[in-house]
Amino acid sequence: MTFDTKPFGRYNDYPPNWKECSEDEFWGRFMTYPKRHEEYRQMRRNNTERFVSAHLYFYDQNEGLALVNNYDWVNYKHQTPKLYKFALCEHEWEHTGTPYNCCRTYTCTKCGDKKSIDSSG
């Protein structure tokens, strides 16, 4: 099964809702959840801006993470990559039901996406 990246833009586009994220947020998702697709991009917002090189990792719920090249142009050396996140929707989850004791269901008030969390183990 292939993952559709078209809604996230093309090779030189920033994905929607592009934001820096904390190390905890980045590594928590990166090390816990399976990636659906991986891609390398060189992005820029306009023709006068320098390209930003990034490795993008796409996950379920139409969300993703990115490792962004952090190059020191003064000393000509690579530094620790910057961490970013992106998503088609910045979900606002609303509890919509408890079909049984250990399961909670939520619906995004913006896009209608649904998720369930089963804590029964």
Secondary structure, 3 states (H helix, E strand, C coil): CCCCCHHHCCCCCCCCCCEECCHHHHHHHHHHCCCCEEEEEEECCCCCCCCEEEEEEEEHHHEEEEEEEEEECCCCEEEEEEEEEEECCCCCEEEEEEEECCEEEEEECCCCCEEEEECCC
